[in-house]
Amino acid sequence: MLKRIGIYGGTFDPIHFGHLLLAETSRETLNLDRVFFVPAKRPPHKPGKRISPDEDRLAMLRLALKGNRSFAVDTFELEQDQTSFTIHTVEYFHEKYPVAELFLLMGEDMLRIFPDWYQPQRICELATPAVIGRGGNEIPDLGFLSGTASRECLAKIKKSRVPMPAVSFSSTAIREFVQLGKSIRYQTPASVARYIQSKGLYLSRD
């Protein structure tokens, strides 16, 4: 039975070692039984942005996570014919795993705009935002969340901070490297790099 679950959403276009390190650091820090990678179909914070086909992003995710029983892919958002609002995903996991404690993995940049998300109060009722902080254990001032999260949720956010090693990987940079014919070795798993090459992904970004 899964008691502590991490929910990690994103476009993963493509997934890279930074994503994997973030998930593993979160798993260990928060003592998670499973981290679910949830690829977005239509991310609300990237309106109009061109992303690779669902089947390619999903295939790369599965290649990257193969062999790790602590990581899994959930296709809930890809199966929806609507914008990928986080609240819908959190409610889905709450219904599927009613006794599990849910942690929503996010960067500090996302936490800053969290009050502007769709139904942030409801998200806080069902899951704890677990903030991934780079460069140390310092906890940012959470006063800007006072109208969004309850006192109990704010305490959980502070307690659930995940210190992240100072590494820099970028899906955008990988796409640009491919387009320029440069190596992406050691930026993403070899199986993903081979998939990108075999499918001719990112050669043209109109």
C-alpha positions as CSV (number, residue, x, y, z in Angstrom):
1,M,0.0,0.0,0.0
2,L,1.3,3.4,-1.0
3,K,1.3,5.8,2.0
4,R,3.3,8.7,0.7
5,I,3.1,9.8,-2.9
6,G,4.9,12.4,-4.9
7,I,3.1,14.0,-7.9
8,Y,5.5,15.5,-10.4
9,G,3.9,17.2,-13.4
10,G,5.4,18.8,-16.5
11,T,5.7,18.6,-20.2
12,F,8.9,16.5,-20.0
13,D,9.8,17.6,-23.6
14,P,12.2,15.8,-23.2
15,I,12.8,14.4,-19.8
16,H,16.4,15.0,-18.6
17,F,18.7,14.1,-15.7
18,G,17.6,17.2,-13.8
19,H,14.0,15.9,-13.7
20,L,15.2,12.5,-12.5
21,L,17.5,13.9,-9.8
22,L,14.7,16.2,-8.5
23,A,12.4,13.2,-8.3
24,E,15.0,11.0,-6.5
25,T,16.0,13.8,-4.1
26,S,12.3,14.3,-3.3
27,R,11.7,10.6,-2.8
28,E,14.6,10.3,-0.4
29,T,14.0,13.6,1.5
30,L,10.2,13.1,1.9
31,N,10.4,9.3,2.3
32,L,8.0,8.8,-0.6
33,D,6.8,5.3,-1.6
34,R,6.3,6.3,-5.2
35,V,6.9,9.4,-7.4
36,F,4.4,9.6,-10.3
37,F,5.5,11.6,-13.3
38,V,2.4,13.2,-14.9
39,P,2.9,14.5,-18.4
40,A,0.7,17.5,-19.1
41,K,-1.5,17.7,-22.2
42,R,-2.2,21.4,-22.3
43,P,-0.3,23.2,-19.5
44,P,-2.1,26.4,-18.5
45,H,1.1,28.3,-17.9
46,K,2.4,27.6,-21.4
47,P,-0.6,28.7,-23.6
48,G,0.1,28.4,-27.3
49,K,3.5,26.8,-26.8
50,R,4.3,24.0,-29.2
51,I,5.1,20.7,-27.5
52,S,6.0,17.3,-28.9
53,P,3.2,14.7,-29.5
54,D,1.9,13.0,-26.4
55,E,3.0,9.6,-27.6
56,D,6.7,10.7,-28.0
57,R,6.8,12.5,-24.6
58,L,5.2,9.4,-23.0
59,A,7.6,7.0,-24.7
60,M,10.7,9.0,-23.5
61,L,9.3,9.1,-20.0
62,R,8.9,5.3,-19.9
63,L,12.4,4.8,-21.3
64,A,13.9,7.1,-18.7
65,L,12.1,5.5,-15.7
66,K,12.5,1.9,-16.8
67,G,13.9,-0.3,-14.0
68,N,13.1,2.1,-11.2
69,R,10.2,0.7,-9.1
70,S,10.0,3.9,-7.1
71,F,9.1,5.9,-10.2
72,A,6.0,5.5,-12.4
73,V,4.1,7.4,-15.2
74,D,0.5,8.3,-14.9
75,T,-1.3,9.3,-18.1
76,F,-4.3,11.0,-16.4
77,E,-3.7,14.4,-17.9
78,L,-3.0,13.0,-21.4
79,E,-6.3,11.3,-21.3
80,Q,-8.3,14.5,-20.6
81,D,-9.6,16.7,-23.5
82,Q,-9.0,19.9,-21.5
83,T,-6.3,22.1,-20.0
84,S,-4.2,20.3,-17.4
85,F,-5.2,22.0,-14.2
86,T,-3.4,20.7,-11.2
87,I,-6.5,20.6,-9.0
88,H,-8.0,17.9,-11.3
89,T,-4.9,15.8,-11.1
90,V,-4.7,16.1,-7.3
91,E,-8.3,15.2,-7.0
92,Y,-7.7,12.2,-9.2
93,F,-4.9,10.9,-7.0
94,H,-6.8,11.6,-3.9
95,E,-9.7,9.4,-5.2
96,K,-7.3,6.7,-6.4
97,Y,-5.2,6.6,-3.2
98,P,-7.6,7.9,-0.5
99,V,-5.3,6.9,2.4
100,A,-2.1,8.2,1.0
101,E,-0.5,11.5,1.9
102,L,0.1,13.5,-1.3
103,F,3.0,15.8,-2.1
104,L,2.9,18.1,-5.1
105,L,6.5,18.6,-6.2
106,M,7.3,22.1,-7.5
107,G,10.0,24.6,-7.9
108,E,10.2,27.9,-6.0
109,D,9.3,29.7,-9.2
110,M,6.0,27.8,-9.3
111,L,5.3,28.4,-5.6
112,R,5.6,32.2,-6.2
113,I,2.7,32.1,-8.7
114,F,0.8,29.4,-6.8
115,P,-1.9,31.8,-5.5
116,D,-2.8,32.5,-9.1
117,W,-3.4,28.8,-9.9
118,Y,-6.9,27.4,-10.4
119,Q,-8.4,26.6,-6.9
120,P,-5.1,26.7,-4.9
121,Q,-6.9,26.5,-1.6
122,R,-8.5,23.2,-2.7
123,I,-5.1,21.9,-3.8
124,C,-3.7,22.7,-0.3
125,E,-6.6,20.8,1.3
126,L,-5.6,17.6,-0.6
127,A,-1.9,17.8,-1.1
128,T,1.2,19.5,0.4
129,P,3.2,21.6,-2.0
130,A,6.8,20.3,-1.6
131,V,9.1,23.0,-2.8
132,I,12.3,22.1,-4.4
133,G,15.0,24.6,-3.3
134,R,18.4,24.9,-4.9
135,G,21.5,25.8,-3.0
136,G,20.6,25.1,0.6
137,N,18.0,24.5,3.2
138,E,16.8,28.1,3.7
139,I,13.0,28.4,3.8
140,P,11.6,31.4,1.8
141,D,9.2,33.8,3.4
142,L,5.7,32.3,2.8
143,G,3.7,35.3,3.8
144,F,2.5,35.7,0.2
145,L,0.6,32.4,0.7
146,S,-1.3,33.5,3.8
147,G,-4.5,34.1,1.9
148,T,-4.1,30.8,0.0
149,A,-2.9,28.1,2.4
150,S,-4.1,27.4,5.9
151,R,-1.7,27.7,8.9
152,E,-1.5,23.9,8.9
153,C,-0.6,23.7,5.2
154,L,2.0,26.5,5.6
155,A,3.6,24.4,8.4
156,K,3.7,21.4,6.1
157,I,5.2,23.4,3.2
158,K,8.0,24.5,5.5
159,K,8.6,21.0,6.8
160,S,8.5,19.5,3.3
161,R,11.1,21.7,1.6
162,V,13.5,19.6,-0.5
163,P,17.1,20.9,-0.9
164,M,18.2,20.3,-4.5
165,P,21.8,20.0,-5.6
166,A,23.0,23.0,-7.7
167,V,22.8,21.3,-11.2
168,S,21.5,22.8,-14.4
169,F,19.7,20.9,-17.0
170,S,17.1,22.2,-19.4
171,S,14.6,20.7,-21.9
172,T,14.9,23.9,-23.9
173,A,18.6,23.6,-24.1
174,I,18.4,20.0,-25.2
175,R,16.0,20.9,-28.0
176,E,18.3,23.7,-29.1
177,F,21.3,21.4,-29.0
178,V,19.5,18.8,-31.2
179,Q,18.5,21.5,-33.7
180,L,22.1,22.7,-33.9
181,G,23.4,19.1,-34.3
182,K,25.3,19.2,-30.9
183,S,25.6,16.3,-28.5
184,I,23.1,15.8,-25.7
185,R,25.0,13.0,-24.1
186,Y,25.0,13.1,-20.3
187,Q,22.0,15.5,-20.3
188,T,19.3,12.8,-20.7
189,P,19.4,9.0,-20.5
190,A,21.0,7.3,-23.5
191,S,17.8,5.5,-24.3
192,V,16.0,8.9,-24.5
193,A,18.8,10.3,-26.7
194,R,18.5,7.4,-29.0
195,Y,14.7,7.8,-29.2
196,I,15.1,11.5,-30.1
197,Q,17.5,10.6,-32.8
198,S,15.4,7.8,-34.2
199,K,12.3,9.9,-34.4
200,G,14.0,13.0,-35.6
201,L,12.6,15.1,-32.7
202,Y,13.5,18.7,-32.3
203,L,15.1,19.1,-35.7
204,S,12.6,21.7,-36.5
205,R,10.8,24.0,-34.0
206,D,8.5,26.2,-36.1
